[in-house]
């Protein structure tokens, strides 16, 4: 399938989270990220805007009885930049994780603007 969008990660925030998972969880995350990259329209089941965050989204991944979230944003249209991730253990997304993602997003755009 042809990719509709490119997915990258900023620094090692996502990579540290990803590397700490079991091989089966990594495979599931890779598969879901692939689906997001090729889908014409990303299903809300996988991808959702976080209200009040100025462009922050979360990728939702379920594997067995575990739920994982990966924060990200769009940049330059078809580019998705992955930030931090965590295993969700409660109904609400912890505000500390959202705050962390906001700071990483700011760091990403500051770093990008310095490079111009």
Secondary structure, DSSP 4 states (H G I P E B T S, - for coil): ---SSEEEE-TTHHHHHHHTS-HHHHHHHHHHHHHHHH-SS--TTTEEE-TTSSS-EEEEEEETTEEEEEEEEEETTTEEEEEEEEEE-SSSPPHHHHHHHHHHHHHHHHHHHHT-
